[in-house]
Amino acid sequence: MDLKSLFDTALNQSKSLPNQSNENLLLLYGLFKQASEGDVSIEKPTNMFDFKGIAKYNAWAELKGLRKEEAMQKYVDLVETLGK
């Protein structure tokens, strides 16, 4: 199976994972965004009370420079680990 198919399968599996910590959810989000869109392409939220938006932005921005294929593989590996 090619990497894109594995990634798509992991995306579906991630929806049925048991409850996860915020840390794991943010890592999944960041890897998904990096794999699907590349480096962060939006402005950081300016509302200092937008904790969720800022956390999501930071999770994605921390992966800047990671190739899309690497992000896909890391996402697949993380979903596999979290599903055990």
C-alpha positions in Angstrom: 0.0 0.0 0.0 1.4 3.4 -0.9 1.9 6.2 1.7 -1.2 8.2 0.6 -3.4 5.2 1.1 -1.9 4.5 4.5 -2.4 8.1 5.4 -6.1 8.0 4.3 -6.6 4.8 6.3 -5.0 6.4 9.4 -7.3 9.5 9.0 -10.3 7.2 9.1 -8.9 5.2 12.1 -8.1 8.4 14.0 -11.8 9.1 14.2 -12.4 6.0 16.3 -9.4 6.3 18.6 -10.1 6.2 22.4 -10.1 9.6 24.1 -6.7 11.3 23.7 -4.8 13.9 25.6 -4.8 17.5 24.3 -1.1 17.0 23.5 -1.8 14.0 21.3 -4.8 15.7 19.6 -2.6 18.8 18.8 0.1 16.6 17.4 -2.4 14.8 15.2 -3.7 18.1 14.0 -0.3 19.6 13.3 0.8 16.5 11.4 -2.4 16.4 9.4 -2.1 20.1 8.4 1.6 19.7 7.5 0.9 16.6 5.5 -2.1 18.1 3.6 -1.0 21.7 3.2 2.7 22.0 4.0 4.2 24.8 6.1 1.8 27.0 8.1 0.1 29.5 5.8 -2.1 31.4 8.1 -1.5 34.2 10.5 -1.2 33.4 14.2 -4.5 34.3 16.0 -4.1 37.8 17.5 -6.8 37.4 20.1 -4.8 36.3 23.2 -8.0 34.6 24.6 -8.2 32.3 21.5 -6.4 29.6 23.4 -7.6 26.8 21.1 -6.7 28.7 17.9 -3.3 29.6 19.2 -2.6 26.0 20.3 -3.6 24.7 16.9 -1.5 27.3 15.1 1.6 26.5 17.3 1.1 22.7 16.8 1.2 23.2 13.0 4.0 25.9 13.1 6.3 23.7 15.1 6.4 21.3 12.2 7.6 23.9 9.7 10.1 22.4 7.2 8.9 18.9 7.7 8.3 17.4 4.2 4.7 16.4 3.5 5.7 12.7 3.1 7.4 12.7 6.4 4.4 14.2 8.1 2.2 11.6 6.5 4.4 8.8 7.8 4.6 10.3 11.3 0.8 10.7 11.3 0.3 7.0 10.3 2.8 5.9 13.0 1.2 8.0 15.7 -2.3 6.7 14.9 -1.0 3.1 15.0 0.6 3.8 18.4 -2.4 5.5 19.9 -4.7 2.8 18.7 -2.9 0.1 20.7 
